[in-house]
Every structure is written in C-alpha cells, then in structure tokens.
Amino acid sequence: MNILSKIKNVIRNNNKTYTELKHHIKKSDDIYSLAILQSLLIGYPYLPLNGGALRPVCIAYILNEIIINQREHILEFGSGISTIIMARLLKKNKLNTKIITIEHNEAWAKILKKYLEDEDLLQFVSVIVVDLKEIMTSKGHVSWYDYDRLSTAIKDMKFDLIIIDGPPANNPKLKYSRLPALEKLEGNFRNDYCLILDDVNREGEQEMVRFYRRKNNNIHYSVISGTLGVFRTKSKFNPIPIHY
C-alpha cells in the first residue's frame, strides 16, 4: 500500500469516527431530554415516539421556549406528538397560550383530536386540516398547504412561535416543500418571534436556512443538536435544555 492510499484510509476512518461521534452525541441529547420530559409523559396515555416525530431534544427546546420566553400564539406545521406534549404543558402550567396546528392528513388529524379530546386539551389547540396543493416558490412549484384555505384560517392572526415540521420533505423531489412557510407568511409573524425549522441537517432545509438568512440580515440563527434550526428576531433567554 502506497503512502497516498494510507492517507486516504486514515481520512476515511476519521470521517467515519466523526460521523459516529455526532450520532452518539445526538442520542445523548435525546436521552437527557427524555428525562426532562418525564413530568409530561408519566401518568399520561402512551405516545408513540417514532422516527417521524420531533426528537426529544427538539420538543424540550420548544417547551422551554414557551415558558422562558413567554410565547402565547403558536403556529405549527405538521401535527404530532409535539402538539400533544405542548398542550399538556399549557394545561399543567395553566398558561394562556394557544396552538394552531396545520395538518394535511385528515386520518391522522382525527386520531390527534381524539388524543386531545380524551385529555381535555382541545381548549388549547385548534387542529386545522388543509390539503396539499401546488404552489409557486423561488425554487419552483412545490406541494404545500392550500394557501387560500390556510390564509383564510389564520387571517388577522399574529404568531410569536412558528414550528415548521411539515409537510413531508424527506426525499429529493420534496426537499423544498416547506419553503412557502418562509416566503408567504411573514405578515402573520409578530415583531418578536421565534421560528423553528426541523431537519436542518438535510439539503433542502439547509438551502431554506440560507434563503431566510439572506432575506433577514439581522435575524439570530442557531442550530440545536445538529438538526433543529432556530431563528429569532430578538436575543432572548436561552431555552436550550442541554448544557454544553
């Protein structure tokens, strides 16, 4: 084996080790965050935390954001386990906060509503079903929530916490399907807002981050545990649940 081949092998092994290390760090973050979330899991009906759900560290970050920075009007794209846990927090802490969650899958929305109804949480959450429809963006046509239906549903509403975890964007053909949330809805954001974009480790979301930072030069941006992108208009109290 010549020296060049040896160098390539060393680099290859180092890259593999680095990737594995990042993976284990993320797992550690999630394990730690699950411990933080226990007061909203123990004693409640079981929730199926699967690969489609927000990671525990992301949910913990959002809950801390609600409490520490006193968020009162939440807009969520992609309903799920996070919706239920947020609603549990609002009820348990007696918060005057409301969640509007947008979901394209009607069958899943019915299941979610049943969970919320059984726990008397519908007073905190409005589940709005909006079909996906083609819409034009700066990256071409994408399949997003029907803009006419959505804009009517949230007309005159202003949100201080926006969570983008839908619609599906998990293959190359769909990679920009969440872009309209950054292009079409800023009129519904308060002056002081926090915008959370999940899956920023993916190519499509990374391009969305670059787009939004170019569009908003003064916005604060950070990445939490490698996958959660956070934009905020004002430097606030740090809600990160992990101490690095």
Buried (B, 14 or more C-beta within 10 A) or exposed (E): EEEEEEEEEEEEEEEEEEEEEEEEBBEEBBEBBBEBBEEBBEEBEEBEBEEBBBBBBBBBBBBBBBBEBBBEBBBBBBBBBBBBBBBBBBBEEEBEBBBBBBBBBEEBBEEBBEBBEEBEBBEBBEBBBBEBBEBEBEBEEBBBBBBEBBBEBBEEEEBBBBBBBBBBBEEEEBBBBBBBBBBBBBEBBBEEBBBBBBBBBBEBBBBBBEBBBEEBEEBEBEEBBBBBBBBBBEEBEEBBBBEE
